[in-house]
C-alpha cells in the first residue's frame, strides 16, 4: 500500500501537508476517523472519487460521504440550511452526527450518484488529524477503507489494497471501538433520524423537539 506515516511521531502540520499534496494531486489516501480508517480524496476530483469507489467495489450510484472542516464550509455546499439544521450543526459538530442534506445546485462534483440523489451525507469529524486536514483541504469525499460489506477497519492491517492504490496511509494505531454515527435527513420539511448511533434520538429531540425517529 501507499507509504505509511506514523501520526504519533513528528509534527501534525507536516503530516497534514503531506496529505494535502497527495489530495491536490488527485490521489487517494487512508486516514483515521473516530473509530475506523477511511479512504479520502478531493470531493471535486471526479477521477479520484471514481477510483475510490472501484477500490471498495461499490455498486453503481453509491455516493461517498463528504467531510468538511466547519459548519460554515458545509453551508457553502448545501442548501436549505434551516434554523433546526444550524442548531444541530452547532451542538454536535465536530462529532458523530451525519446529516443528509440537499447540495447546492451546480456543484462540480460527482460523489458516485451522478448527482441524482439530491442529497449529500456531510459531517465535521472530531478526529484530530482528520479535522486538521479537512480544515485546510476543503470538502473531502470519504468512504470506509474496505470493500463493500466488510467490517470497518480498526487498523491499517485491515485494509487490503495494492501499493499503487494509495499515496499515503496515516497510521494512528489500533482505533478504539465505538458506535457508528447517528444519521439524520433534514430539509425545510423537518428532521428525520434514519439511524441511531453515537447520538440518541432523545438527544436530537432535546435540540429539535419535532425530530422524528424510524
C-alpha positions in Angstrom: 0.0 0.0 0.0 1.0 3.7 0.0 3.7 5.0 2.2 2.8 4.7 5.9 3.0 7.9 8.1 3.0 7.4 11.8 0.8 10.1 13.3 2.1 9.5 16.7 5.5 10.8 15.7 6.5 14.1 14.2 4.5 17.3 13.8 0.8 17.4 12.9 1.4 20.2 10.4 3.9 18.2 8.4 1.6 15.2 8.2 -1.3 17.4 7.1 0.9 19.0 4.4 1.8 15.5 3.0 -1.9 14.6 2.9 -2.8 18.0 1.2 -0.2 17.5 -1.5 -1.4 14.0 -2.3 -5.1 15.0 -2.4 -4.4 18.1 -4.6 -2.5 15.8 -7.0 -5.6 13.6 -7.3 -4.6 10.7 -5.2 -6.4 8.7 -2.6 -5.2 8.4 1.0 -6.2 6.4 4.1 -6.9 8.4 7.2 -8.2 7.6 10.7 -11.6 8.8 11.8 -13.1 8.3 15.2 -13.5 4.6 15.2 -12.3 3.3 11.8 -10.0 4.1 8.9 -11.4 5.6 5.7 -10.3 6.3 2.2 -10.3 10.0 1.4 -9.8 12.2 -1.7 -10.7 15.6 -3.1 -14.5 15.7 -3.4 -14.2 17.7 -6.6 -11.8 15.4 -8.5 -14.0 13.1 -10.4 -11.4 10.5 -11.3 -10.2 10.2 -7.7 -13.7 9.7 -6.4 -14.4 7.1 -9.1 -11.2 5.3 -8.2 -12.2 5.3 -4.6 -15.5 3.6 -5.4 -13.6 1.0 -7.5 -11.3 0.2 -4.6 -14.3 -0.6 -2.5 -16.2 -2.5 -5.2 -19.1 -0.2 -4.7 -22.3 -0.7 -6.7 -23.3 1.9 -9.1 -24.9 5.1 -7.7 -23.2 4.6 -4.3 -22.4 8.1 -3.0 -19.4 8.9 -0.9 -19.8 10.9 2.3 -18.3 14.4 2.5 -16.2 15.7 5.4 -15.9 19.4 6.0 -13.9 21.5 8.5 -16.8 23.6 9.8 -20.5 24.3 9.6 -19.6 27.4 7.6 -17.9 25.3 4.9 -20.9 23.0 5.0 -23.3 25.9 4.3 -21.3 26.6 1.2 -22.1 23.2 -0.3 -25.6 22.6 0.9 -28.9 24.5 0.6 -31.9 24.7 2.8 -29.9 25.2 6.0 -32.9 25.7 8.3 -32.6 27.0 11.9 -33.0 23.4 13.1 -30.1 22.2 10.9 -28.0 25.1 12.1 -28.5 24.4 15.7 -27.8 20.7 15.2 -24.5 21.6 13.5 -23.6 23.9 16.4 -24.4 21.3 19.0 -23.0 18.1 17.5 -20.2 19.2 15.2 -17.3 18.3 15.3 -18.7 14.8 16.1 -20.7 11.8 15.3 -23.7 13.3 13.5 -24.0 12.7 9.8 -26.6 14.9 8.0 -28.2 14.0 4.7 -28.8 17.4 3.3 -29.6 18.9 -0.1 -26.5 20.0 -2.0 -26.1 23.4 -3.7 -27.2 23.3 -7.3 -24.4 23.3 -9.9 -21.5 22.0 -7.8 -18.8 20.5 -10.0 -18.7 17.1 -8.2 -20.0 13.6 -8.6 -19.8 11.7 -5.4 -20.9 8.5 -7.2 -24.6 9.0 -7.7 -24.2 11.1 -10.9 -25.8 13.9 -8.8 -29.2 12.2 -9.0 -29.9 11.7 -5.3 -30.1 15.4 -4.5 -28.7 14.5 -1.1 -25.2 14.6 0.4 -24.1 13.0 3.6 -21.9 15.5 5.4 -20.3 16.0 8.8 -17.3 17.6 10.6 -15.0 14.9 12.1 -13.7 15.0 15.6 -10.5 13.0 15.0 -7.6 15.4 15.4 -5.8 14.6 12.2 -8.9 14.4 10.0 -10.3 17.7 11.4 -7.0 19.4 10.8 -6.7 18.0 7.3 -10.2 18.9 6.1 -10.0 22.4 7.6 -7.1 23.0 5.1 -8.2 20.9 2.2 -11.9 21.8 1.8 -14.5 19.1 1.2 -13.2 15.6 1.1 -15.0 12.6 -0.3 -14.6 9.7 2.1 -15.7 6.0 2.5 -14.8 3.2 4.8 -11.4 1.8 3.8 -12.7 -1.7 3.0 -14.6 -3.4 0.2 -18.3 -3.1 0.5 -19.8 -5.4 3.1 -16.7 -6.0 5.2 -16.3 -4.7 8.8 -14.9 -1.2 9.2 -11.1 -1.3 9.6 -9.8 -0.6 13.1 -6.1 -0.8 12.0 -4.2 -0.3 8.8 -3.6 -4.1 8.6 -7.3 -4.4 8.0 -7.0 -2.5 4.7 -6.3 -4.7 1.7 -5.3 -2.8 -1.5 -2.3 -2.6 -3.8 0.7 -0.5 -3.1 -0.2 1.7 -6.1 -3.7 2.3 -4.9 -2.9 4.8 -2.2 -0.5 7.7 -1.9 -0.2 7.5 1.9 -1.7 5.7 4.9 -1.8 7.8 8.0 -1.4 5.4 11.0 -3.0 6.3 14.3 -2.6 2.8 15.7 -5.4 0.5 16.5 -8.5 2.6 16.9 -10.9 2.1 19.8 -14.2 0.5 19.3 -17.2 2.8 19.3 -20.7 3.4 17.8 -21.4 4.5 14.3 -22.5 8.0 13.5 -26.1 8.9 14.0 -27.7 9.7 10.6 -30.4 12.3 10.1 -32.1 13.6 7.0 -33.1 17.2 7.2 -34.7 19.9 5.0 -37.4 22.5 5.1 -40.0 19.8 5.9 -38.3 18.7 9.1 -35.7 16.5 10.7 -35.9 12.7 10.5 -33.5 10.3 12.3 -32.6 7.5 9.9 -30.0 5.6 12.1 -29.3 5.8 15.8 -25.6 5.6 16.7 -23.4 7.7 19.0 -26.2 10.3 19.5 -29.6 9.2 20.7 -33.0 10.2 19.4 -33.7 11.8 22.7 -30.5 14.0 22.4 -31.6 15.1 18.9 -35.1 15.9 20.2 -33.7 17.9 23.0 -32.4 20.3 20.3 -35.2 19.8 17.8 -38.3 18.7 19.6 -40.1 17.9 16.3 -37.5 15.5 15.1 -38.9 12.1 14.2 -37.4 8.6 14.5 -37.8 5.5 12.4 
